Every structure is written in structure tokens, then in C-alpha cells.
């Protein structure tokens, strides 16, 4: 019985890295003993009528991870990747009392799944690298993620270098702007704000754009926890009408504050810079108060 199950799983895995399962296959090959292999299951809703964009994004990352395992030298019959679609296995969702998708679960070779066997997608995101770390923690199977080649970054870097090189060539007889301290200060502040923004958090963690409940179709754009966020939250902030003013206020305020403190010019100019600085930081304070409503919805203790 066990040998037949392993042989069947290996045959399916040889055809495709992620094995599609319905309710009967799930109960026989994942839930029912005997079993000496671990199974990673993605519960999802990929049919177009479900309109689950997060499910499609998570499925792409899941496919990358499964392919990395399938074509690695360490591939064995100790770990399999499967998927259960809501429209093909609604009974499985009901059996597990599952009301959201996508969800990743690990079914160990022995015993029942524990709380840690459910991947914390809302907090960590669904990037292949994060899934690989979670699988290594639950199964001791190390998977090195191999992504298909993406040359967009290389092309963008080449265009940037060409643009900068062309600009320097055209201004080769007048390069005084390179020594402009104010320009470098503003550029440095913009980089700092970009690195500490919510968009950088999204880039590192890879959270879903939004969350759609497959049971009632309700879409959530604001995460219910203060420990995580959706990509949509960053876009809401970026699209706010006062966002450009906010960024300009922070950048210009810091530059003018530095100039007002170090300038050796006349007192009137220094006082003028201080007045501008006050206006910029006042607008920033107003903008921060305007942006606090999404934070209040995510954290009830937000002041």
C-alpha cells in the first residue's frame, strides 16, 4: 500500500512539479496513513470567476519553488508539492474549516499538522525564498531557489549608466554641479526615505496586493494587523494628494535646516530659511495626521 502511494506520487511528480489534487486524492495520498513522505499543499482559487489575483501571484512563486526542488540534485520521494483548488476540492476546504486562499500547509510524514505547519502568509508574504525557509524548518529539506532569468534589471541598469554617461559627456566642460552639496544632500535624503518606506518593506517581504475571501468575495486592502501590510496600502498612501508635498517638505526642510545652521551669510537669509523650514515641517505634520486613518484601522491602539 505504501509503496504504491509513493510510486504514484513519483509518477505524478515526474509529469509536473506541482500535483493537482481533488478531494479523493487529497484524502488518500495526503491525509490517510501509511505515509513516509511530507506534502506541501497550496489551497487556492485559481479559476477566473474567483477573481483572486493574489492566488495567481502566489501560484507563480509556488511553481518556482516546486520546479527548483524537482530539478535539483537533492530531489527525492521525501517531499512533494501539491495544490487543491477550491472549485475542484471544496469539500477539502470545508473539512479543514478553511475560509481564505491562498493558504500553504505542511502535512508531515507522521502525526497531524501543528500550528507551525501553516505558513504565515499574511506576515511573511509568499516569496519562494520565504517558503523555502519555512519548508526547511518543518522538514529539514533544503531547497535552493532557481528563478528564470530576468534581464529587466540589467537593461534598466544599462540605460541608467548610459543616461548618466551621456549627461556627463555633454557637460564635460562644466562639471561644477557634481560638487553641489545641496543637490547631494537632497538625493541622499530621497534615498533614505525610499529605503525606509512601505514600498521597500513590500519589496523585501513580498506581501500580497490585497486579500479576497473566497467564501464571500470580500476584498480587504488594509491589513487587519499592525505587524503586516498589503501592497495596496502603500499605493493608497502614494496616491494621496498630499504625498508629493509631504516628501518635498521632509527633504527641503532638512536641507534648509542644515543651511540655516551652517550658513555664514547675512542674518536675514538665515531667518528666511528657518521660516521656510517651519512651513515645510508644519505641512508634514498635517500630512502625517491625514495618513493616520489606515493605521488606526489596522491597530486599534493607534493614538
BALOLO-96285 format. One line per 8 residues: number of its first residue (from 1); their letters; for each residue x, y, z of C-alpha. Coordinates in steps of 0.05 Angstrom, whole numbers, padded with zeros to 5 digits. Layout:
! residues N
NUM> a> X,Y,Z ~ ...
This chain:
! residues 303
1> xxxxxxxx> 00000,00000,00000 ~ 00054,00050,00020 ~ 00099,00030,-00039 ~ 00040,00041,-00087 ~ 00026,00110,-00059 ~ 00099,00131,-00064 ~ 00104,00104,-00135 ~ 00041,00141,-00156
9> xxxxxxxx> 00065,00206,-00125 ~ 00132,00199,-00160 ~ 00098,00187,-00227 ~ 00055,00249,-00219 ~ 00115,00289,-00197 ~ 00154,00268,-00259 ~ 00099,00297,-00303 ~ 00092,00364,-00267
17> xxxxxxxx> 00126,00394,-00207 ~ 00060,00412,-00172 ~ 00010,00355,-00167 ~ -00063,00377,-00174 ~ -00110,00341,-00126 ~ -00184,00336,-00115 ~ -00219,00314,-00052 ~ -00209,00239,-00063
25> xxxxxxxx> -00135,00244,-00080 ~ -00123,00291,-00021 ~ -00155,00243,00029 ~ -00119,00183,00001 ~ -00049,00209,-00012 ~ -00043,00266,00038 ~ -00088,00251,00098 ~ -00093,00175,00101
33> xxxxxxxx> -00037,00133,00130 ~ 00011,00099,00118 ~ 00056,00155,00092 ~ 00131,00164,00097 ~ 00135,00229,00058 ~ 00118,00302,00072 ~ 00069,00340,00029 ~ 00065,00415,00019
41> xxxxxxxx> -00006,00435,-00002 ~ -00027,00502,-00031 ~ -00101,00514,-00022 ~ -00122,00565,-00074 ~ -00176,00591,-00120 ~ -00147,00600,-00190 ~ -00210,00599,-00232 ~ -00222,00665,-00268
49> xxxxxxxx> -00291,00673,-00238 ~ -00260,00676,-00168 ~ -00220,00738,-00188 ~ -00165,00722,-00138 ~ -00104,00760,-00164 ~ -00065,00742,-00101 ~ -00076,00668,-00116 ~ -00045,00675,-00184
57> xxxxxxxx> 00015,00713,-00156 ~ 00025,00661,-00101 ~ 00018,00605,-00152 ~ 00075,00633,-00194 ~ 00121,00634,-00133 ~ 00098,00565,-00113 ~ 00114,00539,-00183 ~ 00184,00569,-00180
65> xxxxxxxx> 00196,00534,-00113 ~ 00168,00467,-00137 ~ 00210,00469,-00201 ~ 00272,00486,-00160 ~ 00260,00423,-00119 ~ 00240,00378,-00177 ~ 00303,00393,-00218 ~ 00353,00396,-00161
73> xxxxxxxx> 00404,00342,-00147 ~ 00374,00332,-00078 ~ 00305,00313,-00105 ~ 00275,00251,-00071 ~ 00209,00219,-00052 ~ 00210,00251,00017 ~ 00175,00315,-00004 ~ 00120,00330,-00054
81> xxxxxxxx> 00086,00395,-00075 ~ 00011,00393,-00088 ~ -00046,00442,-00099 ~ -00120,00438,-00082 ~ -00164,00487,-00120 ~ -00229,00509,-00086 ~ -00270,00492,-00148 ~ -00240,00421,-00151
89> xxxxxxxx> -00239,00406,-00076 ~ -00290,00449,-00039 ~ -00302,00390,00008 ~ -00229,00394,00029 ~ -00236,00468,00047 ~ -00298,00451,00088 ~ -00263,00392,00122 ~ -00205,00436,00144
97> xxxxxxxx> -00251,00495,00162 ~ -00212,00538,00114 ~ -00244,00604,00091 ~ -00187,00640,00058 ~ -00140,00629,00000 ~ -00084,00622,-00016 ~ -00061,00581,00044 ~ 00001,00538,00049
105> xxxxxxxx> 00002,00477,00095 ~ 00053,00423,00111 ~ 00028,00353,00124 ~ 00085,00315,00159 ~ 00102,00242,00146 ~ 00080,00224,00216 ~ 00027,00255,00260 ~ -00022,00312,00248
113> xxxxxxxx> -00003,00382,00225 ~ 00013,00430,00281 ~ 00001,00505,00283 ~ 00071,00519,00255 ~ 00055,00475,00195 ~ 00010,00530,00168 ~ 00052,00583,00133 ~ 00042,00653,00160
121> xxxxxxxx> 00029,00685,00092 ~ -00001,00749,00119 ~ 00062,00767,00158 ~ 00118,00738,00116 ~ 00090,00741,00045 ~ 00092,00685,-00007 ~ 00161,00695,-00039 ~ 00194,00629,-00059
129> xxxxxxxx> 00253,00643,-00014 ~ 00208,00652,00047 ~ 00171,00588,00031 ~ 00237,00551,00024 ~ 00259,00574,00093 ~ 00193,00552,00123 ~ 00198,00484,00089 ~ 00269,00475,00114
137> xxxxxxxx> 00246,00490,00185 ~ 00189,00440,00181 ~ 00221,00383,00141 ~ 00297,00394,00144 ~ 00297,00394,00068 ~ 00339,00450,00040 ~ 00315,00478,-00027 ~ 00357,00527,-00066
145> xxxxxxxx> 00310,00571,-00107 ~ 00327,00579,-00180 ~ 00288,00633,-00216 ~ 00281,00640,-00291 ~ 00330,00693,-00318 ~ 00302,00763,-00315 ~ 00341,00815,-00355 ~ 00297,00875,-00338
153> xxxxxxxx> 00342,00896,-00281 ~ 00404,00890,-00325 ~ 00371,00931,-00381 ~ 00348,00984,-00331 ~ 00419,00989,-00302 ~ 00449,00995,-00372 ~ 00401,01050,-00390 ~ 00416,01087,-00326
161> xxxxxxxx> 00491,01082,-00337 ~ 00483,01106,-00409 ~ 00440,01164,-00386 ~ 00489,01186,-00333 ~ 00548,01176,-00380 ~ 00514,01217,-00434 ~ 00498,01273,-00386 ~ 00570,01276,-00361
169> xxxxxxxx> 00595,01276,-00433 ~ 00550,01334,-00452 ~ 00571,01373,-00390 ~ 00644,01352,-00394 ~ 00667,01425,-00397 ~ 00626,01445,-00336 ~ 00623,01393,-00281 ~ 00614,01441,-00223
177> xxxxxxxx> 00544,01413,-00208 ~ 00578,01349,-00183 ~ 00605,01388,-00124 ~ 00537,01418,-00105 ~ 00527,01398,-00032 ~ 00454,01416,-00031 ~ 00439,01371,-00091 ~ 00476,01312,-00060
185> xxxxxxxx> 00440,01324,00007 ~ 00371,01323,-00026 ~ 00389,01260,-00065 ~ 00414,01225,-00002 ~ 00351,01243,00036 ~ 00307,01216,-00021 ~ 00346,01150,-00019 ~ 00338,01146,00057
193> xxxxxxxx> 00263,01158,00053 ~ 00255,01107,-00003 ~ 00293,01054,00037 ~ 00250,01065,00099 ~ 00184,01070,00062 ~ 00129,01018,00060 ~ 00146,01003,-00012 ~ 00215,00977,00009
201> xxxxxxxx> 00181,00933,00061 ~ 00138,00905,00005 ~ 00199,00891,-00038 ~ 00233,00852,00018 ~ 00173,00814,00046 ~ 00133,00804,-00018 ~ 00064,00811,00013 ~ 00000,00801,-00029
209> xxxxxxxx> -00031,00862,-00063 ~ -00097,00851,-00026 ~ -00136,00794,00005 ~ -00201,00766,-00022 ~ -00243,00718,00019 ~ -00264,00661,-00028 ~ -00327,00648,00013 ~ -00360,00716,00009
217> xxxxxxxx> -00316,00751,-00043 ~ -00300,00809,00003 ~ -00234,00843,-00015 ~ -00191,00874,00040 ~ -00140,00927,00021 ~ -00119,00945,00092 ~ -00087,00890,00134 ~ -00121,00876,00200
225> xxxxxxxx> -00055,00871,00238 ~ -00004,00924,00255 ~ 00052,00873,00241 ~ 00039,00868,00166 ~ 00010,00905,00107 ~ -00015,00895,00036 ~ 00016,00926,-00025 ~ -00048,00964,-00036
233> xxxxxxxx> -00036,01003,00029 ~ 00028,01032,00001 ~ -00007,01051,-00063 ~ -00063,01085,-00025 ~ -00012,01128,00011 ~ 00026,01143,-00053 ~ -00038,01164,-00088 ~ -00058,01211,-00032
241> xxxxxxxx> -00059,01281,-00059 ~ -00012,01308,-00006 ~ 00042,01255,-00014 ~ 00087,01296,-00061 ~ 00082,01356,-00014 ~ 00099,01311,00044 ~ 00162,01284,00011 ~ 00183,01353,-00011
249> xxxxxxxx> 00171,01380,00059 ~ 00216,01329,00092 ~ 00272,01336,00041 ~ 00272,01412,00035 ~ 00262,01421,00110 ~ 00324,01380,00127 ~ 00366,01416,00074 ~ 00344,01485,00097
257> xxxxxxxx> 00354,01467,00169 ~ 00426,01447,00154 ~ 00438,01511,00114 ~ 00408,01555,00167 ~ 00454,01526,00220 ~ 00518,01527,00179 ~ 00509,01587,00133 ~ 00555,01646,00144
265> xxxxxxxx> 00513,01694,00102 ~ 00470,01751,00127 ~ 00423,01740,00184 ~ 00361,01757,00142 ~ 00374,01699,00094 ~ 00384,01651,00152 ~ 00319,01673,00184 ~ 00283,01665,00117
273> xxxxxxxx> 00309,01593,00112 ~ 00284,01580,00182 ~ 00215,01607,00164 ~ 00212,01562,00102 ~ 00234,01503,00144 ~ 00177,01516,00193 ~ 00126,01517,00137 ~ 00153,01452,00107
281> xxxxxxxx> 00153,01414,00173 ~ 00084,01441,00190 ~ 00056,01414,00125 ~ 00090,01347,00141 ~ 00056,01345,00209 ~ -00011,01359,00177 ~ 00001,01304,00124 ~ 00021,01253,00177
289> xxxxxxxx> -00044,01265,00214 ~ -00083,01256,00149 ~ -00048,01190,00136 ~ -00061,01161,00205 ~ -00131,01134,00189 ~ -00106,01070,00154 ~ -00061,01057,00214 ~ -00119,01065,00262
297> xxxxxxx> -00159,01013,00223 ~ -00101,00964,00227 ~ -00084,00976,00300 ~ -00139,00994,00349 ~ -00088,01020,00398 ~ -00061,01072,00349 ~ -00064,01141,00381
